[in-house]
Amino acid sequence: MSRSRSGLAAIALVALFSGSINHAEEPNPNDFTFDEFLIAPVRVHLMSAKGVPEWETTLSEKDLARVLTKVNRVWSQAGVCFYIESLVREEAANQDLSSELKSQSDLRWLLLLRPDSSKSEHQFHLYYIKRMPVNGIYFREAIFVKDTASLRNVEGGIDEPLPRVSSHELGHALSLPHRQATTNLMASGTTGTRLNQQEIDQARKAARRFEWIQTAPDILKRANELYEAEKMTEARKLYEALGGLPVKSEAVERAKNRAAE
Ligand SMILES: [Zn+2]
């Protein structure tokens, strides 16, 4: 009796396990082409704060290049690529915020740290600060990520927290809600990076609604125009983004060559 019961339990467990693998968490079979890739600009803000050391990031530009490369590995499963439109080092505004405000559970006060001069409507904004009460947080205006983020490891998860937290918050920016399957990108506090088909479709649909997120062919056209106009610094950013796309394409090869000029 007990033996057959445990046997049944084992079968049920196997069914449950394979069910979850076959369903939501299967690496998705999409193979996005060059023409399908959506390219989104982000402005990276490395914050300093003379009066509030806990806000001052110690991340370097090299760190951010690595983080973005990993973010793009995560988001390639949805055919989305982010590139650094600009990276600014800047002193946080409003460093004299009251401790009453800073202790509120609503973290919208973080938005007060944004200097006006680097605000803009035409890209996502990622602010990196040393410490805050959560790993990362998304607001429509801006995303905040803390240097010292830490996550719970899950099977197949990413090898460091910052790209995961950045990717997760960008997921919110592309309309995705939380989904607490631990290996999922939208689970809270884990190293999971997967998206299911429904999330991929939803994120791509949301991305297409931003007029400043363009397809790879449109970005290539803009890069070529900038190149012809001898605006090499701007052209190079776009060629680098295109050259990093994980697709086999002549356009990608040409972009790589142009980026190296
Ligand atoms: Zn979240």
Residues whose N, C-alpha, C, O or C-beta is under 5 A from the ligand:
A	BS01	ZN	none
